[in-house]
Amino acid sequence: MTVSRMSTVLLKDIIDALEMQFDESSSFLDLDTGRVETVSNDLLREADESVDKEPDLPVWQKEEWQIAKRIVLTDRFQQLPTKFDVHEWAIMQEFSTSVASDRVRQDLLKSLHGARAFRHFKDTIRRHQIESAWFEFRAEALRQIALDWCEEHQIRWQ
């Protein structure tokens, strides 16, 4: 459990990081500044393996390297939930079961099974013209994940 050392973090920054997750990077909250930092997993590995040796990086990646080193060398960063913690498929299933129309609900639930479930789900919400309802539902689910994470780690937010 982490005790917050900063005044507050913007909940929106955490939610934005949860929305923009990629396999190649990880996001962390800097407990000293309240900033959310996203860093390439390759740079994190490199910083962990060779902290003293700076790799030959392009100028645009130098700041990210400094952040990766701080993440590895200090205790001031708390990793945000990963895409595996977010469970996008479960959010899609929850949304599907919440839909009032039996026909649309069954169509959505059916789209979640088999190959390319994410693509079929998106096609189904478009076909039924319920994209805005889906985006609102997903935004609230991510907000709740961010709130739960803040509470678990005793992070103050606004």
N, CA and C atoms as an extended XYZ file, in Angstrom:
474
Properties=species:S:1:pos:R:3:atomname:S:1:resname:S:1:resid:I:1 pbc="F F F"
N         0.843       -1.183        0.000 N   MET     1
C         0.000        0.000        0.000 CA  MET     1
C         0.885        1.241        0.000 C   MET     1
N         0.533        2.197       -0.797 N   THR     2
C         1.312        3.421       -0.938 CA  THR     2
C         0.635        4.563       -0.203 C   THR     2
N         1.397        5.299        0.526 N   VAL     3
C         0.867        6.503        1.151 CA  VAL     3
C         1.238        7.671        0.255 C   VAL     3
N         0.251        8.446       -0.111 N   SER     4
C         0.477        9.559       -1.029 CA  SER     4
C         1.400       10.592       -0.406 C   SER     4
N         2.398       11.030       -1.199 N   ARG     5
C         3.332       12.059       -0.744 CA  ARG     5
C         3.010       13.392       -1.385 C   ARG     5
N         2.065       13.419       -2.285 N   MET     6
C         1.769       14.647       -3.013 CA  MET     6
C         0.414       15.179       -2.568 C   MET     6
N         0.087       16.365       -3.043 N   SER     7
C        -1.194       16.936       -2.665 CA  SER     7
C        -2.345       16.218       -3.378 C   SER     7
N        -2.387       16.269       -4.699 N   THR     8
C        -3.461       15.610       -5.439 CA  THR     8
C        -2.992       15.238       -6.843 C   THR     8
N        -3.706       14.319       -7.446 N   VAL     9
C        -3.489       13.956       -8.841 CA  VAL     9
C        -4.801       14.247       -9.571 C   VAL     9
N        -4.691       14.612      -10.816 N   LEU    10
C        -5.904       14.811      -11.609 CA  LEU    10
C        -6.421       13.440      -12.045 C   LEU    10
N        -7.620       13.117      -11.612 N   LEU    11
C        -8.210       11.828      -11.963 CA  LEU    11
C        -8.258       11.654      -13.477 C   LEU    11
N        -8.496       12.750      -14.186 N   LYS    12
C        -8.544       12.719      -15.650 CA  LYS    12
C        -7.234       12.200      -16.241 C   LYS    12
N        -6.098       12.544      -15.635 N   ASP    13
C        -4.801       12.072      -16.131 CA  ASP    13
C        -4.680       10.556      -16.003 C   ASP    13
N        -5.180       10.019      -14.920 N   ILE    14
C        -5.146        8.562      -14.731 CA  ILE    14
C        -6.063        7.892      -15.742 C   ILE    14
N        -7.263        8.427      -15.895 N   ILE    15
C        -8.227        7.859      -16.849 CA  ILE    15
C        -7.669        7.921      -18.275 C   ILE    15
N        -7.063        9.049      -18.636 N   ASP    16
C        -6.461        9.174      -19.967 CA  ASP    16
C        -5.400        8.094      -20.189 C   ASP    16
N        -4.583        7.841      -19.177 N   ALA    17
C        -3.544        6.808      -19.299 CA  ALA    17
C        -4.179        5.425      -19.439 C   ALA    17
N        -5.271        5.181      -18.729 N   LEU    18
C        -5.955        3.885      -18.840 CA  LEU    18
C        -6.539        3.694      -20.235 C   LEU    18
N        -7.005        4.769      -20.834 N   GLU    19
C        -7.590        4.700      -22.180 CA  GLU    19
C        -6.550        4.457      -23.257 C   GLU    19
N        -5.328        4.898      -23.034 N   MET    20
C        -4.291        4.870      -24.071 CA  MET    20
C        -3.210        3.827      -23.788 C   MET    20
N        -3.587        2.657      -23.347 N   GLN    21
C        -2.588        1.647      -23.015 CA  GLN    21
C        -2.156        0.846      -24.234 C   GLN    21
N        -0.855        0.555      -24.257 N   PHE    22
C        -0.259       -0.240      -25.329 CA  PHE    22
C         0.626       -1.304      -24.704 C   PHE    22
N         0.840       -2.375      -25.439 N   ASP    23
C         1.709       -3.445      -24.953 CA  ASP    23
C         3.140       -2.967      -24.745 C   ASP    23
N         3.553       -1.971      -25.508 N   GLU    24
C         4.946       -1.541      -25.515 CA  GLU    24
C         5.300       -0.548      -24.416 C   GLU    24
N         4.325       -0.088      -23.639 N   SER    25
C         4.626        0.926      -22.635 CA  SER    25
C         3.847        0.684      -21.342 C   SER    25
N         4.291        1.361      -20.296 N   SER    26
C         3.637        1.300      -18.988 CA  SER    26
C         3.490        2.716      -18.458 C   SER    26
N         2.448        2.932      -17.666 N   SER    27
C         2.201        4.259      -17.092 CA  SER    27
C         2.365        4.204      -15.580 C   SER    27
N         2.894        5.290      -15.055 N   PHE    28
C         3.188        5.398      -13.628 CA  PHE    28
C         2.750        6.762      -13.122 C   PHE    28
N         2.350        6.809      -11.858 N   LEU    29
C         2.076        8.073      -11.199 CA  LEU    29
C         3.313        8.471      -10.413 C   LEU    29
N         3.795        9.674      -10.663 N   ASP    30
C         4.907       10.229       -9.896 CA  ASP    30
C         4.309       10.788       -8.610 C   ASP    30
N         4.592       10.133       -7.506 N   LEU    31
C         3.998       10.503       -6.221 CA  LEU    31
C         4.483       11.858       -5.711 C   LEU    31
N         5.610       12.318       -6.217 N   ASP    32
C         6.126       13.620       -5.789 CA  ASP    32
C         5.495       14.780       -6.554 C   ASP    32
N         5.180       14.570       -7.825 N   THR    33
C         4.669       15.668       -8.646 CA  THR    33
C         3.188       15.542       -8.983 C   THR    33
N         2.631       14.333       -8.890 N   GLY    34
C         1.240       14.105       -9.280 CA  GLY    34
C         1.072       13.921      -10.781 C   GLY    34
N         2.177       13.878      -11.526 N   ARG    35
C         2.115       13.687      -12.978 CA  ARG    35
C         2.069       12.202      -13.316 C   ARG    35
N         1.339       11.891      -14.374 N   VAL    36
C         1.327       10.543      -14.905 CA  VAL    36
C         2.361       10.488      -16.025 C   VAL    36
N         3.244        9.514      -15.947 N   GLU    37
C         4.307        9.346      -16.941 CA  GLU    37
C         4.129        8.007      -17.632 C   GLU    37
N         4.225        8.005      -18.952 N   THR    38
C         4.162        6.766      -19.721 CA  THR    38
C         5.519        6.559      -20.368 C   THR    38
N         6.060        5.359      -20.162 N   VAL    39
C         7.422        5.064      -20.583 CA  VAL    39
C         7.443        3.741      -21.345 C   VAL    39
N         8.265        3.690      -22.362 N   SER    40
C         8.464        2.468      -23.136 CA  SER    40
C         9.000        1.352      -22.234 C   SER    40
N         8.437        0.157      -22.378 N   ASN    41
C         8.916       -0.984      -21.599 CA  ASN    41
C        10.364       -1.319      -21.946 C   ASN    41
N        10.761       -1.090      -23.198 N   ASP    42
C        12.149       -1.328      -23.589 CA  ASP    42
C        13.098       -0.423      -22.803 C   ASP    42
N        12.728        0.858      -22.663 N   LEU    43
C        13.577        1.779      -21.897 CA  LEU    43
C        13.595        1.417      -20.413 C   LEU    43
N        12.468        0.971      -19.898 N   LEU    44
C        12.432        0.545      -18.494 CA  LEU    44
C        13.368       -0.646      -18.267 C   LEU    44
N        13.320       -1.610      -19.188 N   ARG    45
C        14.207       -2.780      -19.089 CA  ARG    45
C        15.670       -2.349      -19.162 C   ARG    45
N        15.951       -1.496      -20.118 N   GLU    46
C        17.322       -1.001      -20.302 CA  GLU    46
C        17.793       -0.257      -19.052 C   GLU    46
N        16.943        0.574      -18.485 N   ALA    47
C        17.310        1.320      -17.268 CA  ALA    47
C        17.544        0.371      -16.104 C   ALA    47
N        16.760       -0.675      -16.040 N   ASP    48
C        16.902       -1.648      -14.963 CA  ASP    48
C        18.202       -2.443      -15.097 C   ASP    48
N        18.582       -2.734      -16.330 N   GLU    49
C        19.770       -3.560      -16.570 CA  GLU    49
C        21.059       -2.749      -16.559 C   GLU    49
N        21.006       -1.493      -16.968 N   SER    50
C        22.243       -0.714      -17.070 CA  SER    50
C        22.000        0.741      -16.703 C   SER    50
N        21.765        0.978      -15.443 N   VAL    51
C        21.460        2.317      -14.954 CA  VAL    51
C        22.614        3.283      -15.210 C   VAL    51
N        23.846        2.803      -15.070 N   ASP    52
C        25.014        3.678      -15.205 CA  ASP    52
C        25.347        4.029      -16.649 C   ASP    52
N        24.937        3.191      -17.565 N   LYS    53
C        25.296        3.380      -18.968 CA  LYS    53
C        24.103        3.945      -19.734 C   LYS    53
N        24.296        5.138      -20.282 N   GLU    54
C        23.210        5.750      -21.047 CA  GLU    54
C        23.253        5.247      -22.484 C   GLU    54
N        22.125        4.729      -22.972 N   PRO    55
C        22.100        4.239      -24.351 CA  PRO    55
C        22.152        5.400      -25.338 C   PRO    55
N        22.517        5.090      -26.549 N   ASP    56
C        22.556        6.089      -27.617 CA  ASP    56
C        21.126        6.292      -28.113 C   ASP    56
N        20.503        7.363      -27.658 N   LEU    57
C        19.093        7.611      -27.970 CA  LEU    57
C        18.946        8.891      -28.772 C   LEU    57
N        17.887        8.960      -29.580 N   PRO    58
C        17.601       10.231      -30.252 CA  PRO    58
C        17.197       11.281      -29.210 C   PRO    58
N        17.343       12.517      -29.556 N   VAL    59
C        17.065       13.633      -28.644 CA  VAL    59
C        15.658       13.530      -28.047 C   VAL    59
N        14.678       13.179      -28.871 N   TRP    60
C        13.294       13.145      -28.407 CA  TRP    60
C        13.055       12.076      -27.346 C   TRP    60
N        13.982       11.128      -27.176 N   GLN    61
C        13.787       10.054      -26.197 CA  GLN    61
C        14.605       10.253      -24.926 C   GLN    61
N        15.414       11.290      -24.871 N   LYS    62
C        16.296       11.519      -23.713 CA  LYS    62
C        15.502       11.775      -22.424 C   LYS    62
N        14.448       12.574      -22.518 N   GLU    63
C        13.640       12.847      -21.313 CA  GLU    63
C        12.972       11.570      -20.807 C   GLU    63
N        12.469       10.760      -21.741 N   GLU    64
C        11.844        9.485      -21.360 CA  GLU    64
C        12.856        8.575      -20.664 C   GLU    64
N        14.119        8.600      -21.114 N   TRP    65
C        15.175        7.807      -20.492 CA  TRP    65
C        15.381        8.263      -19.035 C   TRP    65
N        15.375        9.574      -18.813 N   GLN    66
C        15.552       10.106      -17.459 CA  GLN    66
C        14.398        9.648      -16.555 C   GLN    66
N        13.206        9.668      -17.096 N   ILE    67
C        12.038        9.211      -16.328 CA  ILE    67
C        12.160        7.724      -16.035 C   ILE    67
N        12.554        6.928      -17.028 N   ALA    68
C        12.722        5.481      -16.831 CA  ALA    68
C        13.740        5.208      -15.722 C   ALA    68
N        14.836        5.956      -15.708 N   LYS    69
C        15.830        5.770      -14.644 CA  LYS    69
C        15.249        6.104      -13.272 C   LYS    69
N        14.479        7.205      -13.196 N   ARG    70
C        13.870        7.572      -11.905 CA  ARG    70
C        12.892        6.492      -11.443 C   ARG    70
N        12.150        5.918      -12.374 N   ILE    71
C        11.199        4.862      -12.020 CA  ILE    71
C        11.943        3.674      -11.428 C   ILE    71
N        13.044        3.298      -12.058 N   VAL    72
C        13.815        2.131      -11.623 CA  VAL    72
C        14.571        2.391      -10.319 C   VAL    72
N        15.097        3.599      -10.153 N   LEU    73
C        15.991        3.892       -9.029 CA  LEU    73
C        15.316        4.428       -7.774 C   LEU    73
N        14.076        4.922       -7.890 N   THR    74
C        13.439        5.539       -6.725 CA  THR    74
C        12.146        4.816       -6.370 C   THR    74
N        11.591        5.217       -5.255 N   ASP    75
C        10.294        4.646       -4.837 CA  ASP    75
C         9.176        5.673       -5.013 C   ASP    75
N         9.420        6.669       -5.852 N   ARG    76
C         8.440        7.747       -5.983 CA  ARG    76
C         7.379        7.484       -7.042 C   ARG    76
N         7.406        6.333       -7.708 N   PHE    77
C         6.443        6.021       -8.761 CA  PHE    77
C         5.577        4.827       -8.382 C   PHE    77
N         4.298        4.939       -8.704 N   GLN    78
C         3.348        3.847       -8.500 CA  GLN    78
C         2.788        3.484       -9.867 C   GLN    78
N         2.936        2.213      -10.255 N   GLN    79
C         2.437        1.811      -11.568 CA  GLN    79
C         0.916        1.846      -11.589 C   GLN    79
N         0.377        2.401      -12.657 N   LEU    80
C        -1.075        2.433      -12.855 CA  LEU    80
C        -1.559        1.051      -13.274 C   LEU    80
N        -2.862        0.811      -13.168 N   PRO    81
C        -3.387       -0.473      -13.648 CA  PRO    81
C        -3.008       -0.679      -15.119 C   PRO    81
N        -2.668       -1.909      -15.449 N   THR    82
C        -2.309       -2.235      -16.829 CA  THR    82
C        -3.568       -2.601      -17.596 C   THR    82
N        -3.410       -2.834      -18.890 N   LYS    83
C        -4.575       -3.229      -19.690 CA  LYS    83
C        -5.127       -4.562      -19.213 C   LYS    83
N        -4.304       -5.377      -18.558 N   PHE    84
C        -4.781       -6.648      -18.020 CA  PHE    84
C        -5.629       -6.433      -16.773 C   PHE    84
N        -5.371       -5.338      -16.052 N   ASP    85
C        -6.182       -4.988      -14.887 CA  ASP    85
C        -7.509       -4.360      -15.294 C   ASP    85
N        -7.530       -3.755      -16.462 N   VAL    86
C        -8.724       -3.048      -16.920 CA  VAL    86
C        -9.794       -3.998      -17.440 C   VAL    86
N        -9.445       -5.126      -18.028 N   HIS    87
C       -10.391       -6.142      -18.518 CA  HIS    87
C       -11.441       -5.551      -19.462 C   HIS    87
N       -10.970       -5.041      -20.581 N   GLU    88
C       -11.849       -4.420      -21.579 CA  GLU    88
C       -12.995       -5.358      -21.985 C   GLU    88
N       -12.693       -6.651      -22.135 N   TRP    89
C       -13.725       -7.607      -22.546 CA  TRP    89
C       -14.847       -7.659      -21.497 C   TRP    89
N       -14.482       -7.652      -20.218 N   ALA    90
C       -15.487       -7.686      -19.148 CA  ALA    90
C       -16.344       -6.417      -19.171 C   ALA    90
N       -15.732       -5.283      -19.496 N   ILE    91
C       -16.495       -4.028      -19.597 CA  ILE    91
C       -17.489       -4.128      -20.748 C   ILE    91
N       -17.051       -4.688      -21.858 N   MET    92
C       -17.952       -4.869      -23.010 CA  MET    92
C       -19.098       -5.815      -22.647 C   MET    92
N       -18.810       -6.869      -21.915 N   GLN    93
C       -19.853       -7.812      -21.504 CA  GLN    93
C       -20.847       -7.146      -20.543 C   GLN    93
N       -20.325       -6.375      -19.595 N   GLU    94
C       -21.203       -5.648      -18.664 CA  GLU    94
C       -22.128       -4.693      -19.409 C   GLU    94
N       -21.550       -3.970      -20.364 N   PHE    95
C       -22.361       -3.059      -21.168 CA  PHE    95
C       -23.451       -3.839      -21.895 C   PHE    95
N       -23.063       -4.931      -22.512 N   SER    96
C       -24.012       -5.736      -23.288 CA  SER    96
C       -25.178       -6.190      -22.436 C   SER    96
N       -24.900       -6.666      -21.221 N   THR    97
C       -25.978       -7.148      -20.359 CA  THR    97
C       -26.842       -6.006      -19.822 C   THR    97
N       -26.324       -4.789      -19.868 N   SER    98
C       -27.089       -3.643      -19.362 CA  SER    98
C       -28.072       -3.068      -20.388 C   SER    98
N       -27.943       -3.476      -21.636 N   VAL    99
C       -28.790       -2.932      -22.700 CA  VAL    99
C       -30.231       -3.426      -22.513 C   VAL    99
N       -31.186       -2.509      -22.594 N   ALA   100
C       -32.589       -2.828      -22.321 CA  ALA   100
C       -33.220       -3.737      -23.386 C   ALA   100
N       -32.928       -3.510      -24.629 N   SER   101
C       -33.537       -4.275      -25.717 CA  SER   101
C       -32.991       -5.706      -25.744 C   SER   101
N       -33.903       -6.689      -25.664 N   ASP   102
C       -33.482       -8.095      -25.708 CA  ASP   102
C       -32.719       -8.405      -26.990 C   ASP   102
N       -33.222       -7.925      -28.104 N   ARG   103
C       -32.618       -8.219      -29.402 CA  ARG   103
C       -31.206       -7.641      -29.483 C   ARG   103
N       -31.037       -6.392      -29.089 N   VAL   104
C       -29.724       -5.743      -29.139 CA  VAL   104
C       -28.786       -6.400      -28.124 C   VAL   104
N       -29.289       -6.674      -26.930 N   ARG   105
C       -28.478       -7.317      -25.888 CA  ARG   105
C       -27.935       -8.660      -26.385 C   ARG   105
N       -28.809       -9.484      -26.971 N   GLN   106
C       -28.386      -10.795      -27.471 CA  GLN   106
C       -27.374      -10.654      -28.612 C   GLN   106
N       -27.596       -9.690      -29.472 N   ASP   107
C       -26.673       -9.438      -30.582 CA  ASP   107
C       -25.288       -9.042      -30.051 C   ASP   107
N       -25.262       -8.176      -29.056 N   LEU   108
C       -23.993       -7.751      -28.459 CA  LEU   108
C       -23.284       -8.919      -27.777 C   LEU   108
N       -24.031       -9.683      -26.999 N   LEU   109
C       -23.424      -10.814      -26.291 CA  LEU   109
C       -22.862      -11.835      -27.273 C   LEU   109
N       -23.577      -12.061      -28.355 N   LYS   110
C       -23.115      -12.990      -29.389 CA  LYS   110
C       -21.820      -12.479      -30.033 C   LYS   110
N       -21.711      -11.170      -30.199 N   SER   111
C       -20.530      -10.585      -30.851 CA  SER   111
C       -19.262      -10.772      -30.022 C   SER   111
N       -19.404      -11.024      -28.731 N   LEU   112
C       -18.253      -11.126      -27.835 CA  LEU   112
C       -17.553      -12.483      -27.888 C   LEU   112
N       -18.122      -13.419      -28.605 N   HIS   113
C       -17.547      -14.771      -28.634 CA  HIS   113
C       -16.894      -15.062      -29.972 C   HIS   113
N       -15.845      -15.819      -29.911 N   GLY   114
C       -15.151      -16.211      -31.130 CA  GLY   114
C       -14.034      -15.257      -31.497 C   GLY   114
N       -13.452      -15.544      -32.645 N   ALA   115
C       -12.333      -14.740      -33.129 CA  ALA   115
C       -12.798      -13.316      -33.438 C   ALA   115
N       -11.902      -12.364      -33.201 N   ARG   116
C       -12.152      -10.950      -33.491 CA  ARG   116
C       -13.349      -10.383      -32.722 C   ARG   116
N       -13.500      -10.794      -31.471 N   ALA   117
C       -14.626      -10.344      -30.646 CA  ALA   117
C       -14.653       -8.819      -30.511 C   ALA   117
N       -13.496       -8.199      -30.345 N   PHE   118
C       -13.459       -6.741      -30.184 CA  PHE   118
C       -13.986       -6.048      -31.447 C   PHE   118
N       -13.556       -6.528      -32.600 N   ARG   119
C       -14.009       -5.958      -33.875 CA  ARG   119
C       -15.510       -6.181      -34.049 C   ARG   119
N       -15.987       -7.390      -33.760 N   HIS   120
C       -17.416       -7.688      -33.919 CA  HIS   120
C       -18.266       -6.851      -32.971 C   HIS   120
N       -17.774       -6.660      -31.745 N   PHE   121
C       -18.492       -5.831      -30.782 CA  PHE   121
C       -18.629       -4.403      -31.300 C   PHE   121
N       -17.526       -3.836      -31.780 N   LYS   122
C       -17.565       -2.457      -32.285 CA  LYS   122
C       -18.488       -2.340      -33.491 C   LYS   122
N       -18.446       -3.328      -34.373 N   ASP   123
C       -19.346       -3.321      -35.526 CA  ASP   123
C       -20.804       -3.391      -35.073 C   ASP   123
N       -21.069       -4.177      -34.043 N   THR   124
C       -22.434       -4.344      -33.541 CA  THR   124
C       -22.951       -3.059      -32.900 C   THR   124
N       -22.122       -2.368      -32.110 N   ILE   125
C       -22.609       -1.120      -31.513 CA  ILE   125
C       -22.857       -0.065      -32.584 C   ILE   125
N       -22.052       -0.080      -33.638 N   ARG   126
C       -22.286        0.859      -34.748 CA  ARG   126
C       -23.594        0.530      -35.470 C   ARG   126
N       -23.781       -0.749      -35.738 N   ARG   127
C       -24.980       -1.174      -36.465 CA  ARG   127
C       -26.253       -0.800      -35.699 C   ARG   127
N       -26.197       -0.906      -34.385 N   HIS   128
C       -27.373       -0.578      -33.559 CA  HIS   128
C       -27.386        0.902      -33.148 C   HIS   128
N       -26.404        1.656      -33.583 N   GLN   129
C       -26.310        3.095      -33.313 CA  GLN   129
C       -26.347        3.418      -31.815 C   GLN   129
N       -25.537        2.659      -31.066 N   ILE   130
C       -25.455        2.885      -29.616 CA  ILE   130
C       -24.012        3.188      -29.194 C   ILE   130
N       -23.245        3.750      -30.131 N   GLU   131
C       -21.847        4.074      -29.837 CA  GLU   131
C       -21.719        5.050      -28.672 C   GLU   131
N       -22.549        6.075      -28.655 N   SER   132
C       -22.419        7.073      -27.582 CA  SER   132
C       -22.720        6.441      -26.222 C   SER   132
N       -23.701        5.556      -26.163 N   ALA   133
C       -24.009        4.865      -24.900 CA  ALA   133
C       -22.826        3.998      -24.469 C   ALA   133
N       -22.194        3.322      -25.437 N   TRP   134
C       -21.028        2.496      -25.126 CA  TRP   134
C       -19.882        3.353      -24.603 C   TRP   134
N       -19.596        4.470      -25.270 N   PHE   135
C       -18.484        5.310      -24.839 CA  PHE   135
C       -18.730        5.902      -23.450 C   PHE   135
N       -19.959        6.263      -23.147 N   GLU   136
C       -20.291        6.756      -21.805 CA  GLU   136
C       -20.107        5.658      -20.762 C   GLU   136
N       -20.565        4.461      -21.082 N   PHE   137
C       -20.445        3.322      -20.167 CA  PHE   137
C       -18.974        3.008      -19.904 C   PHE   137
N       -18.193        2.961      -20.982 N   ARG   138
C       -16.769        2.645      -20.865 CA  ARG   138
C       -16.042        3.730      -20.066 C   ARG   138
N       -16.366        4.994      -20.323 N   ALA   139
C       -15.734        6.092      -19.593 CA  ALA   139
C       -16.021        5.978      -18.094 C   ALA   139
N       -17.241        5.636      -17.748 N   GLU   140
C       -17.591        5.481      -16.333 CA  GLU   140
C       -16.878        4.278      -15.724 C   GLU   140
N       -16.737        3.198      -16.481 N   ALA   141
C       -16.018        2.018      -15.984 CA  ALA   141
C       -14.550        2.355      -15.725 C   ALA   141
N       -13.924        3.085      -16.638 N   LEU   142
C       -12.526        3.481      -16.443 CA  LEU   142
C       -12.388        4.450      -15.278 C   LEU   142
N       -13.356        5.326      -15.130 N   ARG   143
C       -13.351        6.260      -13.991 CA  ARG   143
C       -13.403        5.478      -12.677 C   ARG   143
N       -14.241        4.450      -12.634 N   GLN   144
C       -14.369        3.651      -11.414 CA  GLN   144
C       -13.081        2.875      -11.128 C   GLN   144
N       -12.442        2.352      -12.170 N   ILE   145
C       -11.161        1.658      -11.994 CA  ILE   145
C       -10.130        2.639      -11.430 C   ILE   145
N       -10.091        3.854      -11.970 N   ALA   146
C        -9.154        4.878      -11.490 CA  ALA   146
C        -9.446        5.238      -10.036 C   ALA   146
N       -10.723        5.401       -9.695 N   LEU   147
C       -11.102        5.722       -8.307 CA  LEU   147
C       -10.704        4.600       -7.353 C   LEU   147
N       -10.988        3.361       -7.747 N   ASP   148
C       -10.632        2.214       -6.901 CA  ASP   148
C        -9.120        2.140       -6.698 C   ASP   148
N        -8.360        2.403       -7.771 N   TRP   149
C        -6.909        2.369       -7.682 CA  TRP   149
C        -6.412        3.453       -6.724 C   TRP   149
N        -6.960        4.647       -6.853 N   CYS   150
C        -6.569        5.744       -5.957 CA  CYS   150
C        -6.872        5.388       -4.502 C   CYS   150
N        -8.027        4.826       -4.267 N   GLU   151
C        -8.392        4.451       -2.899 CA  GLU   151
C        -7.452        3.368       -2.364 C   GLU   151
N        -7.183        2.359       -3.189 N   GLU   152
C        -6.305        1.257       -2.770 CA  GLU   152
C        -4.918        1.761       -2.397 C   GLU   152
N        -4.423        2.770       -3.118 N   HIS   153
C        -3.060        3.272       -2.885 CA  HIS   153
C        -3.045        4.584       -2.088 C   HIS   153
N        -4.189        4.949       -1.553 N   GLN   154
C        -4.322        6.158       -0.731 CA  GLN   154
C        -3.837        7.396       -1.483 C   GLN   154
N        -4.239        7.509       -2.732 N   ILE   155
C        -3.870        8.628       -3.581 CA  ILE   155
C        -5.025        9.637       -3.566 C   ILE   155
N        -4.705       10.882       -3.241 N   ARG   156
C        -5.710       11.945       -3.294 CA  ARG   156
C        -5.873       12.409       -4.716 C   ARG   156
N        -7.106       12.656       -5.115 N   TRP   157
C        -7.384       13.048       -6.501 CA  TRP   157
C        -8.371       14.195       -6.533 C   TRP   157
N        -8.418       14.823       -7.684 N   GLN   158
C        -9.444       15.853       -7.920 CA  GLN   158
C        -9.939       15.699       -9.339 C   GLN   158
